């Protein structure tokens, strides 16, 4: 993950960022140390946050399903 060219972010079941790859800094504008341990939903637009939380919970409930979500 550390050498990946793509942004990789691993989340805990509660939405906390457990690991953010260095490549994500260029895409997201945050260094990994700024993201690790934070609430992954706090950077989602407030109007979209509950919908994204629900989509995340659906993904946890059905780990083999292919789910998508579009949000700001």
N, C-alpha and C positions, 0 to 999 in steps of 0.2 A: 504493500500500500504506500509505503514511503516514497517509492520510485515511480509510482503511477503517473502518467501524463494527464489523466483525468481527475477531476475532483471526486474524492471519496469521503463520505461522512458516515460514520457509524453511530447509530442512536441506541440508547437503552430503551426498554419498554415504556418508561415514563417520559420519553422524549428528550432526555438529556443527551447532549453530544458527548460521546465517549471517545471518539477519535476523528480528527479532521486531517486530511492529507495536505502536504505542503502545496500541491498543485492547485488546490482550491483557493489559495490566497489571491491569485490573479483573477479568478472568476468571481469570487464573492467579496473580495476586498478586505478579508479578515485573515490574520495569521492563525495557524492552528492553535497556538497557545491562547488566543483571544476567544476561541470557540469551545475548546475542550472544557467540559464540566458545566456549560451553560444550558439553559432551556432552549432547545432547538426551535421551539415555536415562537420565541420572543422576536425573531426577525421576520416573521410572517406578518403581512399587513393585518391590522386589528380586525378589519371587516371580513377577512378570510380565515382567521385563526381557528374558530370553532369547527368550520368545515374541514380544515386541514387536520385538526386533531381527530375528527371522526373518521377521515380517510386513513389516517395512521392506525387508529384502533381497528378498523376493518382489515387492514393489512396484517396486523398482529393476530387477528382472529382467524384469518384464512391465508396462512403463509405460502400456500402453493398457488394462490390466485394471482393473476396479472391485473394489477390495479393502477389507475392513473389519476392524477389530480392536477388541475391547472389553477394557479393562484398567483397573487402578486408577491 
